Amino acid sequence: MSWLLSGEVQLAAGPEAGGVFGWFDADPASRFVYPETTGYYLTFLSFLRAQKWPAGDFGSRARRAAAWIARWSADAAPPARVYLAGPQTHDWRNRLAFSFDLGMIWRGLAMARQPCSTIERLLARFPVAGAGFLAAMPIQSGPVAQSWSAQPGAFQLKLAAALLHSGVPADPALRQAAEAVFAQYRHWDPPDCRRDLLHPYLYAVEGALLTRDHRLLRQAASWIAKLAPHVDGSRSDVLAQLLRSACLLDAAGYLPHREWSARLPELAEALCGYCAPDGRMYFRRDSLGRLEHVNVWSGMFAAQALMWFSQWRASALGIEAAAWLV
């Protein structure tokens, strides 16, 4: 936890002070401040405060993160990643704006009780009448990858739930678009379980959890049952997503307890294998099995997952904790 509350993760000084990094690779030129992760960080700080975590100066950190978001979002077309070495023309993500990213930022600001009107104005470009949200829209010319993040999908349940269950956006078009997402994916079933889609599919589970709605929670349990056999431990963020969602669903009685009482400790052990002694969380292993790619959002997901696992094991976890899901 100390690593996540360090100056290495959230910049303490400089033009990007208050912003939160995405990850750390060996090449310093690849370092970027990540607006989506900064939104997660605001939610994470609110979660720690609710958990009465003993140290952290959460209010000051949240204000600095919110101030950075205000500076970033003042641009009419703010980049998805802010590279410290300057604009990176190779990164196709900076040619698009993503509604999911903006939704996670909006939720973080709302949870931390920070102003979010500027983010609402950016989000207001994405609703499609009666059909939810555009996933992405071009802000620069150039080629973009064929990625799940640029196409509408069930992962947008987390965006919709963020807007309806973490506060109330002022713009009625945002509320209507969020309701349309729920109508579209309420009875969704994962069409396939390719490893590269487990991350967004688990976002759909998290969207259901944020609602704490009985019917959606039963759906989420069925999705977990289909997805879990395909989680092979190759990504720490996916492991953490599965662990924290399954802890919540099992504690609330939506999963077969006998099966998951054995599975959850295995997931927790696998996740701990990505954590270094200094508290840094790694994303994956290379072909030789060495940890690589220190990752901030994986760190937040994992910290929350392991805290909830500890509470699950002590029979002290309830579905109401899902309100704080990062």
Secondary structure, 3 states (H helix, E strand, C coil): CCCCCCCCCECCCCCCCCCEECEECCCHHHCEECHHHHHHHHHHHHHHHHCCCCCCCHHHHHHHHHHHHHHHHCCCCCCCCEECCCCCCCCHHHHEEEHHHHHHHHHHHHHCCCCCHHHHHHHCCCEECCCEECCEEECCCCCCCCCHHHCCCCCHHHHHHHHHHCCCCCCHHHHHHHHHHHHHHCCCCCCCCCHHHHHHHHHHHHHHHHHCCHHHHHHHHHHHHHHHHHCCCCCHHHHHHHHHHHHHHHHCCCCCHHHHHHHHHHHHHHHHCCECCCCCEEEEECCCCCEEEEEHHHHHHHHHHHHHHHHHHCCCCCHHHHHHCC
